[in-house]
Amino acid sequence: CRAGASTSADRLDRVADSDDPTDRMVSRIQKLLALGRSPNQHEAALAMERAGELLARFNLERDAIERQRRYVRRWVGPVLLRRDEHHRALAVILVDHFFVRVIWASAYLPLHDKAGSQIEIIGTRENVDVAAYVHDYLTQTLEQLWTEHRASDGYRGGRKAQYLAGLTHGFLQKLAAQRERITQSTALVWRRDARLEDHVDQLYPRLTHRRTGGVSRGEDYLQGVEHGREITL
């Protein structure tokens, strides 16, 4: 866009005031995610589960009434020269629980003259909005929890990569348990969007999949798993 482009905040409309049902749904989900920060653990857990239920219900209803969806792409997070296990687990969280596809897209760091990779999220606009929010929130939370862990009395000089990997896997376990409760109580079934899969295949007809190793499952990893189960999105 042009460097001189600008606008006044007074000319912008709030998403919550939009007439678009998609915008209103995104606003409701964002409010529930905000309630997830409540110091009341019961209230926070209920808000998180309700947000997950709305995501599932909204996708199923849209799938039933829409003939064609519009998909968008968004790049989130920094360009990485090396992908650690917690980076890959964070991508799994977005794919398995927030109705988007994640691609590790090739990227370039001009100041370092080095090639790297960056997370690219693909999906409907509202799902990409939520997934980007989740990515940024979890990225900040992981760093905060690592800082607190390193300053704790129980820290014995362990590796950051192990602890962060444990955090993401612990949170994945929590999300899986939450999904199971929602499925049993509402009869909603998670399923992939076949049209999104076709869209990604068109964007990346030569997409490849790789399996890579992870960190050792030492004490710091196990502590991370325990703390990750306590993360409230």
Residue frames as qw, qx, qy, qz and C-alpha x, y, z in Angstrom:
[[0.000, 0.890, 0.456, 0.000, 0.00, 0.00, 0.00],
 [0.301, 0.744, -0.064, 0.593, 1.07, 3.60, -0.39],
 [0.476, -0.054, -0.531, 0.699, 3.26, 4.88, 2.46],
 [0.099, -0.147, 0.141, -0.974, 1.02, 7.93, 2.86],
 [0.516, -0.394, -0.622, -0.437, -2.16, 5.92, 3.37],
 [0.088, -0.014, -0.693, 0.716, -3.83, 6.63, 6.70],
 [0.372, -0.568, -0.557, -0.478, -7.18, 7.00, 8.39],
 [0.243, -0.441, 0.407, -0.762, -8.70, 8.32, 11.57],
 [0.052, -0.080, -0.954, 0.284, -9.82, 5.98, 14.34],
 [0.381, 0.315, 0.393, -0.775, -13.13, 7.89, 14.38],
 [0.579, 0.364, -0.366, -0.631, -13.87, 6.59, 10.88],
 [0.298, 0.161, -0.940, -0.050, -13.42, 2.93, 11.84],
 [0.750, -0.313, -0.131, -0.568, -16.36, 0.77, 12.92],
 [0.403, -0.386, 0.779, -0.287, -16.18, -1.74, 15.75],
 [0.258, 0.055, -0.924, -0.277, -16.50, -5.38, 14.73],
 [0.049, 0.297, 0.854, -0.425, -19.12, -5.83, 17.47],
 [0.330, 0.530, 0.252, -0.739, -21.35, -3.21, 15.77],
 [0.107, 0.229, -0.722, -0.644, -21.14, -4.82, 12.34],
 [0.760, 0.175, 0.099, -0.618, -24.25, -6.08, 10.54],
 [0.596, 0.365, -0.697, -0.160, -22.21, -8.99, 9.17],
 [0.894, -0.381, -0.005, -0.234, -23.07, -12.20, 11.12],
 [0.848, 0.185, -0.290, 0.402, -19.50, -13.42, 10.60],
 [0.186, 0.539, -0.336, 0.750, -18.11, -10.30, 12.29],
 [0.597, -0.537, 0.145, -0.578, -20.54, -10.66, 15.19],
 [0.975, -0.155, -0.158, 0.005, -19.56, -14.29, 15.68],
 [0.650, 0.333, -0.339, 0.594, -15.85, -13.42, 15.71],
 [0.138, -0.593, 0.263, -0.749, -16.58, -10.69, 18.26],
 [0.825, -0.433, 0.013, -0.364, -18.41, -13.17, 20.52],
 [0.935, 0.023, -0.229, 0.269, -15.53, -15.63, 20.33],
 [0.394, 0.483, -0.322, 0.712, -12.97, -12.90, 21.11],
 [0.430, -0.598, 0.195, -0.648, -14.98, -11.84, 24.17],
 [0.948, -0.286, -0.058, -0.125, -15.09, -15.42, 25.41],
 [0.794, 0.230, -0.277, 0.491, -11.35, -15.78, 24.89],
 [0.051, 0.600, -0.290, 0.744, -10.87, -12.58, 26.87],
 [0.727, -0.513, 0.092, -0.448, -12.95, -14.07, 29.71],
 [0.939, 0.027, -0.294, 0.178, -10.47, -16.93, 29.68],
 [0.388, 0.432, -0.428, 0.692, -8.03, -14.58, 31.45],
 [0.554, -0.665, -0.044, -0.499, -10.35, -14.37, 34.45],
 [0.004, -0.463, 0.782, -0.417, -8.67, -15.21, 37.79],
 [0.745, -0.043, 0.454, -0.487, -11.74, -17.34, 38.50],
 [0.117, -0.276, 0.900, 0.318, -10.59, -20.69, 37.10],
 [0.385, 0.395, 0.824, -0.129, -14.14, -22.06, 36.79],
 [0.367, 0.805, 0.178, -0.430, -15.32, -19.01, 34.84],
 [0.069, 0.663, -0.586, -0.460, -12.21, -19.09, 32.64],
 [0.256, -0.071, 0.947, 0.183, -12.66, -22.79, 31.83],
 [0.419, 0.582, 0.659, -0.227, -16.34, -22.35, 30.97],
 [0.283, 0.822, -0.095, -0.484, -15.54, -19.40, 28.69],
 [0.042, -0.491, 0.773, 0.400, -12.86, -21.41, 26.87],
 [0.321, 0.178, 0.929, 0.056, -15.17, -24.38, 26.36],
 [0.393, 0.727, 0.434, -0.357, -17.99, -22.12, 25.13],
 [0.176, 0.744, -0.388, -0.515, -15.60, -20.50, 22.63],
 [0.140, -0.241, 0.915, 0.291, -14.63, -23.95, 21.35],
 [0.374, 0.435, 0.805, -0.152, -18.28, -24.96, 21.04],
 [0.352, 0.800, 0.131, -0.468, -19.10, -21.82, 19.04],
 [0.045, 0.580, -0.658, -0.477, -16.17, -22.44, 16.71],
 [0.218, 0.031, 0.963, 0.153, -17.39, -25.97, 16.07],
 [0.353, 0.609, 0.654, -0.277, -21.05, -25.02, 15.68],
 [0.238, 0.782, -0.104, -0.567, -20.27, -22.05, 13.41],
 [0.002, 0.418, -0.783, -0.461, -18.17, -24.15, 11.06],
 [0.244, 0.227, 0.942, 0.049, -20.77, -26.89, 10.84],
 [0.324, 0.723, 0.468, -0.391, -23.57, -24.41, 10.17],
 [0.181, 0.721, -0.341, -0.575, -21.58, -22.53, 7.53],
 [0.130, -0.220, 0.903, 0.347, -20.68, -25.81, 5.87],
 [0.306, 0.424, 0.847, -0.094, -24.37, -26.66, 5.60],
 [0.285, 0.825, 0.381, -0.305, -25.55, -23.36, 4.10],
 [0.066, 0.792, -0.347, -0.497, -22.63, -22.11, 2.01],
 [0.898, 0.418, 0.127, 0.047, -21.84, -23.35, -1.45],
 [0.660, 0.493, -0.158, 0.544, -18.57, -21.47, -1.73],
 [0.546, -0.758, -0.111, 0.338, -16.18, -20.15, 0.86],
 [0.372, 0.852, -0.212, 0.302, -13.61, -17.44, 0.53],
 [0.850, -0.346, -0.110, 0.381, -10.22, -18.29, 1.94],
 [0.085, 0.954, -0.238, 0.163, -7.46, -15.93, 2.98],
 [0.833, 0.068, -0.306, 0.456, -3.79, -16.35, 3.84],
 [0.230, -0.930, 0.157, -0.238, -1.87, -14.69, 6.66],
 [0.680, 0.266, -0.506, 0.459, 1.72, -14.94, 7.80],
 [0.554, -0.797, 0.008, -0.241, 2.25, -14.85, 11.58],
 [0.813, -0.493, 0.157, 0.268, 5.25, -14.90, 13.86],
 [0.078, -0.802, 0.455, 0.378, 8.88, -14.21, 13.00],
 [0.770, 0.493, -0.398, -0.076, 10.94, -15.74, 10.22],
 [0.777, -0.513, 0.364, -0.015, 12.72, -18.68, 11.85],
 [0.308, 0.643, -0.690, -0.123, 16.16, -19.92, 10.92],
 [0.212, 0.098, -0.965, 0.122, 15.49, -23.06, 12.97],
 [0.667, -0.345, -0.237, -0.617, 12.20, -24.70, 13.88],
 [0.077, -0.253, 0.855, -0.445, 12.13, -26.19, 17.37],
 [0.133, -0.284, -0.948, -0.044, 9.61, -28.76, 18.56],
 [0.065, 0.549, 0.569, -0.609, 7.41, -26.18, 20.28],
 [0.231, 0.383, -0.286, -0.847, 7.11, -24.26, 17.00],
 [0.292, -0.007, -0.849, -0.441, 5.83, -27.39, 15.27],
 [0.119, -0.393, -0.866, 0.287, 3.50, -28.23, 18.17],
 [0.150, 0.470, 0.237, -0.837, 2.05, -24.72, 18.02],
 [0.329, 0.213, -0.554, -0.734, 1.23, -25.31, 14.35],
 [0.250, -0.190, -0.945, -0.087, -0.49, -28.59, 15.29],
 [0.033, 0.433, 0.626, -0.648, -2.61, -26.73, 17.85],
 [0.292, 0.409, -0.097, -0.859, -3.86, -24.35, 15.17],
 [0.364, 0.130, -0.756, -0.528, -4.59, -27.11, 12.64],
 [0.271, -0.190, -0.941, 0.067, -6.22, -29.60, 15.00],
 [0.138, -0.534, -0.691, 0.467, -8.37, -27.18, 17.02],
 [0.071, 0.624, 0.145, -0.764, -8.95, -23.95, 15.09],
 [0.624, 0.610, 0.483, -0.080, -10.11, -25.00, 11.58],
 [0.282, 0.874, -0.299, -0.260, -7.16, -23.70, 9.56],
 [0.930, 0.192, -0.017, 0.312, -4.30, -25.18, 7.59],
 [0.314, -0.867, 0.292, 0.256, -0.72, -24.23, 8.43],
 [0.829, 0.474, -0.044, 0.294, 2.12, -24.16, 5.93],
 [0.542, -0.622, 0.180, 0.536, 5.76, -23.58, 6.78],
 [0.560, 0.814, 0.126, 0.094, 6.42, -21.13, 3.96],
 [0.705, 0.075, 0.009, 0.705, 9.89, -20.26, 2.71],
 [0.085, -0.988, -0.123, 0.025, 11.01, -16.80, 3.79],
 [0.660, 0.383, -0.122, 0.635, 14.10, -14.64, 3.65],
 [0.431, -0.813, -0.144, 0.364, 15.96, -12.47, 6.17],
 [0.545, 0.766, -0.002, 0.342, 17.58, -9.74, 4.04],
 [0.196, -0.901, 0.332, -0.198, 19.61, -8.22, 6.88],
 [0.645, -0.458, 0.610, 0.032, 21.23, -11.61, 7.53],
 [0.465, 0.493, -0.603, -0.421, 21.15, -12.86, 3.92],
 [0.107, -0.108, 0.980, -0.126, 19.73, -16.17, 5.12],
 [0.530, -0.192, -0.575, -0.593, 16.73, -18.29, 4.18],
 [0.185, -0.049, 0.789, -0.584, 14.22, -19.30, 6.85],
 [0.221, -0.390, -0.828, -0.337, 10.59, -20.29, 7.25],
 [0.230, -0.042, 0.310, -0.922, 7.45, -18.64, 8.59],
 [0.242, 0.358, 0.872, -0.229, 4.01, -19.87, 9.58],
 [0.267, -0.016, -0.393, -0.880, 1.35, -19.23, 6.95],
 [0.331, 0.275, 0.780, -0.454, -2.26, -19.69, 8.09],
 [0.233, -0.031, -0.609, -0.758, -4.90, -20.48, 5.47],
 [0.007, 0.418, 0.883, -0.215, -8.65, -20.60, 6.06],
 [0.024, -0.808, -0.487, -0.331, -11.82, -18.56, 6.14],
 [0.130, 0.651, -0.179, 0.726, -11.33, -14.99, 7.33],
 [0.599, -0.653, 0.108, -0.451, -12.95, -15.50, 10.72],
 [0.963, -0.224, -0.046, 0.142, -10.99, -18.70, 11.39],
 [0.642, 0.377, -0.165, 0.647, -7.72, -17.04, 10.38],
 [0.171, -0.734, 0.141, -0.642, -8.55, -14.10, 12.68],
 [0.800, -0.545, 0.100, -0.230, -9.03, -16.45, 15.64],
 [0.945, 0.021, -0.059, 0.321, -6.02, -18.63, 14.79],
 [0.422, 0.575, -0.195, 0.673, -3.73, -15.59, 14.51],
 [0.429, -0.710, 0.175, -0.530, -4.99, -14.38, 17.90],
 [0.942, -0.332, 0.047, -0.029, -4.32, -17.81, 19.41],
 [0.810, 0.300, -0.142, 0.484, -0.83, -17.95, 17.89],
 [0.163, 0.659, -0.240, 0.694, 0.17, -14.56, 19.26],
 [0.627, -0.628, 0.147, -0.437, -1.33, -15.22, 22.69],
 [0.974, -0.201, 0.007, 0.100, 0.35, -18.60, 23.09],
 [0.665, 0.456, -0.199, 0.557, 3.70, -17.30, 21.81],
 [0.090, -0.682, 0.286, -0.666, 3.69, -14.60, 24.50],
 [0.803, -0.484, 0.107, -0.331, 2.42, -17.00, 27.17],
 [0.951, 0.060, -0.162, 0.255, 5.17, -19.55, 26.47],
 [0.439, 0.505, -0.300, 0.680, 7.87, -16.93, 26.89],
 [0.390, -0.637, 0.211, -0.630, 6.25, -15.63, 30.09],
 [0.931, -0.329, 0.016, -0.159, 6.00, -19.12, 31.60],
 [0.830, 0.238, -0.241, 0.443, 9.62, -19.86, 30.70],
 [0.121, 0.619, -0.301, 0.715, 10.73, -16.64, 32.42],
 [0.650, -0.539, 0.187, -0.502, 8.74, -17.60, 35.54],
 [0.990, -0.084, -0.105, 0.047, 10.08, -21.17, 35.46],
 [0.656, 0.406, -0.304, 0.559, 13.69, -20.01, 35.15],
 [0.076, -0.580, 0.333, -0.740, 13.22, -17.67, 38.13],
 [0.815, -0.440, -0.118, -0.358, 11.58, -20.35, 40.31],
 [0.455, -0.629, 0.610, -0.159, 13.31, -22.16, 43.16],
 [0.876, 0.016, 0.480, -0.042, 12.91, -25.49, 41.38],
 [0.649, 0.740, -0.168, -0.041, 14.90, -24.45, 38.30],
 [0.767, -0.432, 0.377, 0.289, 18.14, -26.43, 37.88],
 [0.063, -0.614, 0.517, 0.594, 19.49, -24.93, 34.69],
 [0.627, 0.278, 0.723, 0.087, 17.42, -26.99, 32.24],
 [0.228, 0.039, 0.558, 0.797, 16.99, -26.35, 28.54],
 [0.351, 0.333, 0.133, -0.865, 14.45, -23.87, 27.28],
 [0.450, 0.170, -0.647, -0.591, 13.61, -26.00, 24.22],
 [0.263, -0.151, -0.947, 0.105, 12.58, -28.93, 26.44],
 [0.074, 0.365, 0.600, -0.708, 10.37, -26.81, 28.67],
 [0.381, 0.349, -0.128, -0.847, 8.62, -25.03, 25.78],
 [0.407, 0.059, -0.819, -0.400, 8.01, -28.34, 24.00],
 [0.159, -0.255, -0.894, 0.331, 6.46, -29.70, 27.19],
 [0.210, 0.355, 0.314, -0.855, 4.23, -26.62, 27.53],
 [0.461, 0.249, -0.396, -0.754, 2.79, -26.97, 24.03],
 [0.419, -0.036, -0.890, -0.177, 2.19, -30.71, 24.37],
 [0.050, -0.276, -0.771, 0.572, 0.57, -30.23, 27.77],
 [0.338, 0.355, 0.119, -0.863, -1.76, -27.63, 26.30],
 [0.448, 0.146, -0.690, -0.550, -2.55, -29.95, 23.39],
 [0.241, -0.175, -0.939, 0.173, -3.63, -32.57, 25.93],
 [0.133, 0.369, 0.515, -0.763, -5.91, -30.02, 27.58],
 [0.418, 0.312, -0.257, -0.813, -7.49, -29.05, 24.26],
 [0.384, 0.030, -0.874, -0.295, -8.05, -32.71, 23.38],
 [0.107, -0.300, -0.852, 0.415, -9.83, -33.29, 26.70],
 [0.251, 0.392, 0.212, -0.859, -11.93, -30.15, 26.13],
 [0.420, 0.201, -0.571, -0.676, -12.92, -31.37, 22.66],
 [0.283, -0.124, -0.951, -0.010, -13.98, -34.71, 24.08],
 [0.054, 0.387, 0.659, -0.643, -16.23, -33.01, 26.65],
 [0.348, 0.379, -0.089, -0.853, -17.82, -30.79, 23.99],
 [0.375, 0.116, -0.790, -0.471, -18.39, -33.77, 21.69],
 [0.200, -0.234, -0.932, 0.192, -20.08, -35.77, 24.43],
 [0.062, 0.459, 0.546, -0.699, -22.26, -32.93, 25.69],
 [0.340, 0.553, -0.027, -0.760, -23.35, -31.38, 22.37],
 [0.775, 0.302, 0.552, 0.066, -23.01, -34.23, 19.82],
 [0.372, 0.877, -0.216, -0.215, -20.97, -31.86, 17.62],
 [0.905, -0.020, 0.274, 0.324, -18.32, -33.63, 15.56],
 [0.100, -0.764, 0.373, 0.517, -15.07, -32.05, 14.45],
 [0.798, 0.325, 0.442, 0.249, -14.33, -32.58, 10.78],
 [0.352, -0.314, 0.335, 0.815, -11.95, -31.12, 8.27],
 [0.446, 0.713, 0.106, -0.531, -13.10, -28.72, 5.56],
 [0.758, 0.184, 0.527, 0.338, -12.64, -30.64, 2.30],
 [0.420, 0.860, 0.184, 0.226, -12.85, -27.44, 0.26],
 [0.241, -0.911, 0.327, 0.068, -10.05, -25.90, 2.30],
 [0.714, -0.271, 0.578, 0.288, -7.92, -28.97, 1.62],
 [0.648, 0.544, 0.427, 0.319, -8.60, -28.55, -2.13],
 [0.113, 0.990, -0.013, 0.082, -7.74, -24.85, -1.90],
 [0.459, -0.728, 0.473, 0.188, -4.39, -25.59, -0.24],
 [0.751, 0.061, 0.576, 0.318, -3.65, -28.23, -2.89],
 [0.489, 0.791, 0.266, 0.255, -4.23, -25.60, -5.57],
 [0.113, -0.970, 0.214, -0.015, -1.96, -23.10, -3.81],
 [0.227, -0.640, 0.733, 0.043, 0.77, -25.65, -3.19],
 [0.909, 0.239, -0.175, -0.293, 0.51, -28.50, -5.73],
 [0.709, 0.340, -0.553, 0.275, 3.99, -29.75, -4.76],
 [0.463, -0.692, 0.319, -0.454, 3.57, -29.52, -1.02],
 [0.640, 0.178, -0.721, 0.195, 5.82, -31.92, 0.90],
 [0.702, -0.653, 0.017, -0.285, 5.54, -33.29, 4.43],
 [0.467, 0.452, -0.658, 0.380, 8.51, -33.96, 6.68],
 [0.789, -0.575, -0.215, -0.023, 8.97, -35.74, 9.99],
 [0.303, 0.638, -0.474, 0.526, 11.64, -34.39, 12.29],
 [0.582, -0.200, -0.679, 0.401, 12.96, -35.32, 15.70],
 [0.340, -0.848, -0.154, -0.377, 12.16, -33.57, 18.95],
 [0.086, -0.679, 0.552, -0.477, 13.72, -32.76, 22.29],
 [0.394, 0.008, -0.886, 0.245, 14.56, -35.37, 24.92],
 [0.560, -0.610, -0.373, -0.419, 11.82, -36.04, 27.47],
 [0.439, 0.102, -0.605, 0.656, 13.73, -34.91, 30.53],
 [0.206, -0.493, -0.638, 0.555, 12.65, -33.25, 33.76],
 [0.068, 0.329, -0.015, -0.942, 12.15, -29.84, 32.14],
 [0.300, -0.094, -0.684, -0.658, 9.93, -31.35, 29.45],
 [0.349, -0.422, -0.835, 0.051, 7.77, -33.13, 32.05],
 [0.126, -0.475, -0.414, 0.766, 7.46, -29.93, 34.10],
 [0.151, 0.166, -0.323, -0.919, 6.46, -28.11, 30.94],
 [0.321, -0.275, -0.817, -0.392, 3.71, -30.67, 30.22],
 [0.278, -0.508, -0.714, 0.394, 2.34, -30.21, 33.73],
 [0.036, -0.466, -0.149, 0.871, 2.34, -26.42, 33.43],
 [0.130, 0.031, -0.587, -0.799, 0.97, -26.56, 29.88],
 [0.229, -0.443, -0.856, -0.135, -2.15, -28.35, 31.11],
 [0.189, -0.630, -0.501, 0.562, -2.85, -25.29, 33.26],
 [0.089, -0.090, 0.278, 0.952, -2.71, -22.74, 30.41],
 [0.295, 0.658, 0.629, -0.289, -6.05, -21.02, 29.88],
 [0.284, 0.227, 0.459, 0.811, -6.52, -19.53, 26.43]]
